[in-house]
C-alpha cells in the first residue's frame, strides 16, 4: 500500500505520551493502525444508526431477518422505479 505524508496537530499531552510509549520507528505504523480502527468504528456507528432508521415490522413466526431486509430493499427499489417513470 502506498504511503502519503500528512501533517497533524496533536494536543501536547497526547504527543508526549506517544513519544514516551511508542518508539520513533514504530510511530507511523502505530498511528496508521489507530486511525484505521477509529475509522472502522465510525463506519460501524453509522451503520448502526442506519439500522435504527429502518422501519420496524411485526416479526411473524418463521420470518427471518433476511426476508425482512429483502422486502425493504424490494419496496425501495419499486419506489425508485415508480418515481423515475413519472
C-alpha positions in Angstrom: 0.0 0.0 0.0 1.3 3.4 -0.9 2.0 5.9 1.9 1.1 9.5 2.0 2.8 12.1 4.2 0.3 14.0 6.3 0.7 16.8 8.9 -1.5 16.8 12.1 -1.7 18.9 15.2 -2.0 16.9 18.5 -2.6 18.1 22.0 0.7 18.3 23.8 -0.2 15.7 26.3 -1.1 13.2 23.6 2.1 13.9 21.7 4.2 13.5 24.9 2.5 10.2 25.7 3.0 9.0 22.1 6.7 9.8 22.3 7.0 8.0 25.7 5.1 4.9 24.7 5.9 4.2 21.0 9.4 4.1 19.6 10.2 6.6 16.9 10.5 4.0 14.1 7.1 2.5 15.0 5.0 5.7 15.3 3.8 5.9 11.7 2.5 2.2 11.8 1.0 2.8 15.2 -0.8 5.9 14.1 -2.0 4.2 10.9 -3.4 1.2 12.8 -5.0 3.5 15.4 -6.7 5.6 12.7 -7.8 2.6 10.8 -9.5 1.2 13.9 -11.1 4.6 14.7 -12.4 4.9 11.1 -13.9 1.4 11.2 -15.6 2.2 14.5 -17.0 5.4 12.9 -18.4 3.4 10.0 -19.8 0.8 12.4 -21.6 3.5 14.3 -23.1 5.0 11.1 -24.4 1.6 10.1 -26.0 1.0 13.5 -27.7 4.4 13.2 -28.9 3.4 9.7 -30.3 0.2 11.1 -32.2 2.3 13.7 -33.9 4.2 10.8 -35.3 1.0 9.1 -39.0 0.6 9.5 -40.0 -1.8 12.3 -42.4 -4.6 11.3 -44.0 -7.3 13.3 -42.0 -10.5 13.1 -44.4 -13.3 12.4 -43.2 -16.6 13.5 -40.8 -18.1 10.9 -39.9 -14.8 9.2 -36.2 -14.4 9.0 -34.3 -11.1 9.2 -33.1 -11.7 5.6 -36.7 -11.8 4.4 -37.4 -8.5 6.1 -34.4 -6.8 4.6 -35.2 -8.2 1.2 -38.7 -6.9 1.4 -37.5 -3.4 2.4 -34.9 -3.5 -0.4 -37.5 -4.5 -3.0 -40.0 -2.0 -1.8 -37.5 0.8 -2.0 -36.4 -0.4 -5.5 -40.0 -0.3 -6.6 -40.5 3.2 -5.2 -37.4 4.4 -7.1 -38.6 2.8 -10.3 -42.1 4.4 -9.9 -40.6 7.8 -9.2 -38.3 7.6 -12.3 -41.2 6.8 -14.6 -43.2 9.9 -13.6 
